[in-house]
Amino acid sequence: MKTRFAPLIKGACFLALLCALMVAASYLFMPKNNHKAFGVSDAEMLASGILGEKEDSIDVLVVGDSEAYSSISPMQIWEERGFRSYLCSTPAQPLYDSYRFLRQALERQSPKVVILETNAIFRPYKLNDYLLSRAKNLFSVLRYHDRWKALKVNDFGRPVEYTWTDDLKGFRYNPAVAAASTQNYMLPSEASAPIPTLNEACLEDMIALCQENNAELLLVSTPSTINWNNARHNSIAAFAKENNLTYLDLNTMTKEVPIDWARDTRDRGDHLNYAGAVKVSSFLGKYLQDTYGLADQRDAAHDNSWNDALGRYRNIVRG
């Protein structure tokens, strides 16, 4: 009997030891701060700024790709409406990273609303990439293995302490203008663009995560002549109805968000520029406040950090 189970016992002991080593290495290699100097990548730098925000201070969390961070300005919303929002958006963000950023943010924040910019829903990825992402979530050494060159003695005992945040709260200011053609933009269609199977599973995980954290999930399609069409609109509208979610397609709301495609895009319709983001942010701020009853906190005396950041934001966009 002893001989029969010996290989299984040895295998289990080996796996337990391997997991213990991976956990220890993950803590060692994990950045102990959210600043670039501690190993955070350029692509994730601005999105990780939410970790430095005061705990339970964010009212609206946004995840998604560059369409989100080009179209929504949290500091403009703060200036006009007085509630706090933050963009955890990265270039070409796959949906499994949207889920990762959402889960990470919810460890410190309790937003009333989570916005998912819908362009990422149609970005396909391979099963291997998804599984690797989940493995990196479990063992951060797989994500930050390149940090071995920068490790210092105090990394062995330093506690995790996030201190950096972004003055623009994840928004990327870009005033460039490159006009777009609207010749084939949002042509009437009854077709539906298929949502990749893995993305649909990831969406279901995000819905469940929001429900667990008492946050409303709001689907938003920001204006883009390059990325959006009625087939995608139809698909997201059907998914939202099936899952009892609210969906705003700003590509169809031309009166509420009057984008001028000759002036409000920086790259011929792929992304909005600052002028376009002003229009989206103005509408979205009012909609969020009216719909979800978000409180105006501009005069709150307990925290002036957002008012201080607003001054620096004004210098950037108006200076």
Secondary structure, DSSP 4 states (H G I P E B T S, - for coil): -HHHHHHHHHHHHHHHHHHHHHHHHHHHHS-SSSSGGGT--TTTTTGGGGGGSPTT--SEEEEESHHHHHH--HHHHHHHH---EEEEE-TT--HHHHHHHHHHHHTT---SEEEEEGGGGG----HHHHHHHHHHHH-GGGTSGGGGGT--GGGGTPPP------TTTT------------TTTT------PPPPHHHHHHHHHHHHHHHHTT-EEEEEE---TTT--HHHHHHHHHHHHHTT-EEEETTS-TTTS---TTTSBSSTTSSB-HHHHHHHHHHHHHHHHHHH-PPP-TT-TT--HHHHHHHHHHHHHH-
